[in-house]
Amino acid sequence: MLRFERQVWSCGCVHVAGVDEAGRGPLAGPVVAAAVLFEPEFLVAQAQGELEGLTDSKKLSSARREHFFSLLTSRADVSIGVGRAEVEEIDRLNILRATHLAMARALKALPMTPDHALVDGRPVPNLPCPSTAIVGGDGLSLSIAAASVVAKVTRDRLMEELDHQHPGYGFVRHKGYGTPEHLAALRRLGPSPCHRRSFAPVSQLSLPFPLPH
């Protein structure tokens, strides 16, 4: 889980951030990205210590995600930046460009600009530092896995807040994904202001507000 970090360190880059996102697929809510920057000594020392078992957030239970989130956000050896793209930006730009924007915002939210970023997935343009894209990186790099957990937990908490603001859709359970429960609520209630109007299951319904230009 440190192979890619070691490759970048060997090129003289000291500050290497992992970057990942959560929420590209849901029908509602923002897309959230996180950038996690470890002190190299801490990362090497704790890879088989406090960080053992850290991997792609989708492979972790909710309790394990919360455990690692608490650990990551409480250590002085770890810097975290979070960026998000709102529903309006998703509808205006498309989800891919909005995701790239959230990733750039996450890197810019770090206390320093990294020397290099390891990014989950395909190459991302216009980041504030050089980057390496790694398909499946959240299961191959500890830095990206950490970003995966931070992005996922942060977004899940945002969706729980939206559940209170827009009751009836079940956001607290499905986090905005297109589950049968969510689709049934959409048909019954119509879209809320936090629904992505450019996504087909939402746009096919009769909307009470115009699409953004």
N, C-alpha and C positions, 0 to 999 in steps of 0.2 A: 504493500500500500504506500510505499515511499519511493518507488522506482522513478516516477516522473519528477518528484521533488528533487531527488538526488541528481537527475540529469540536468535540471535547470541550475541547481546549486553549483554543479561542476563547471558551468559556463560563467561563473562569477556573479550570478544573481543571488542575493542574500534574502531579500524580502519577496517571498512567493505566496501569492494568494490563491485559494481555491474559490471557484465561482459556480453557483448552480441556481436553478430557479424552481419555483413551485407554482402550479396553477395555470399552465398553458391550456389544459383541456376543459376546465369547467365552463359552465354556461353563465356563471355569475361571479362577481368579485374581481379584485385586482390580480395581476400576476406579480409575484414577489420574488426578488432575487437576493441572494446573500453572497458576500465576499468574506472569507475567513483567512486571516493572516497569522500564522504561528511564528513564534520565535523558534528558529531551527533547532536549538538545543533542547527546548521543551518537546518539540515534535518527535525528535529521535529518541529522547529519554522515555517518553510516555506512549510510544507507538504500541508497545506490548505491556503497558501499565494502565494508566487511567483511560487511555483512548482505545484499548483493546476491545474489539467488537464493533467499533464505529464503522459504519458502511452506509450504502445507499439507504436513505430514510424510508423508502418503500419496503425495505426488507426488515425494518425494525418495528417492534410493537410500539404502541403509543407511549407506554411507560418507559421504554428504552429511549425513545426520541426525547422525551421530557428529561430523562436523566442526563443525556449528553448535552442537551440544550442548556440545562442548569450549569453543567460543568464548563462548557465553552464560554458562557456569558459571565462567569464568575472569576475567570483566571486572568491575571495581569499579563500572562505570556501569550494571550490570544486577543487579537483585534478583530472586530466585526463591523462590517458595513452592510446596511440593508437598503435596498432600493425597490421601488414598486412603480408599476404603470397602472393607471386607473382605467376604469371601464371605458370612459370617454376616449382615452388614448388608444385602447385596444380597438375600439370601433373605428376610429379615425385612421390609424396607422396600419392595422392588421396585427394579429397576435404575434407573429414572428418579430416584426420590427419593434413592437411594444416590449417583448421579452428582452431584446437586445438593449433597449433603452433602460429597462430596469436593471440589467446587469451592469451597464455603464454607471448608473446612479449608485449601485452598491459599491463598486470600486471607488468611486469618488467620495463615498461616505466614510471610508477608512481614514484613520488619523494620518496616514502617509500614503503616497502613491507607491504601489508595489513595483519592484523591479520587473516582475513577470507575473502573469496570471495563468493558472490552469483552469480551463473552462470545460464544463460538461457539455458534450454534444458536438455540433458542427462549429466551424469558425464563426466568430462574432466580429463584425466590423465596428470601427469607431470606439474602441475601448481606450481608456486613458493610459494604457501601458501595453507593452508587447504581450502576446498571449499564445498559448498552445491549446488547441481544441482536442478533447479526448472523448470519443464516443464510448459511452458506458463508464465515464470517468468517476462517477459517484461510487462505483464499486472497485475502482483501481487506484484511487488517490485518497489519502486521508484528508488532505486539505479540501478536496471537492466534496467528500462525504460529509465533512463538518458543515460546509456551506449548504449541502442538501438538507441536513437536519435543521439548521437555523431557518432556512427559507420555508420549509414545511411547517414547523411549529409556529413560526410567525404568521404565516397565512392562515393556518387552522384557527388561531386565536382571533384573527380579523374576521373570519367567517362566523365565529361564535358571536362576535359583536353584531354582525349584520343580521344574525338570526333574531336578536332582540329588537333590532330596528325594523325588520321586515318579517314578522312572524307568519307562520303558515307554510313556508316553503321547505322547512326542514334543514336549513343550512348547517345547523349544529351537527347533524348526522352525516350528510353527504358532502359537505364543504363546497357545494355549488356544482358538483359533477352531475351529469345527466342520468341519474338513476330513475327507475320507474316512479319512485315516490316524488322526485323533483319534477318530472315531466307531467305527472298527474296534477301537481300543485300549479304548475304553469298553465295548464289547460283550465283549471278551476279559477285561479286568481288573476291570470294574465301576468305579464312581466312587471317586475319592480324596477326602480331606478338603478339598482345595482346589477341588473342583468345585461349581458353582452348582446346588444341588439343586432350585431353583425353575424352572430352565430345562428346557423340554420334553424335549430329547434325554437329559437326565440323569434327570429325574423319572420318565420312562417305564421306566427300568431298576429292577431290584430293589435297593433300598438297604439297606445294613447298619446305618443309623442313622436316627433319626426326624427329621422336618422340625422346624425351630425354631418356637416359638410367639411 
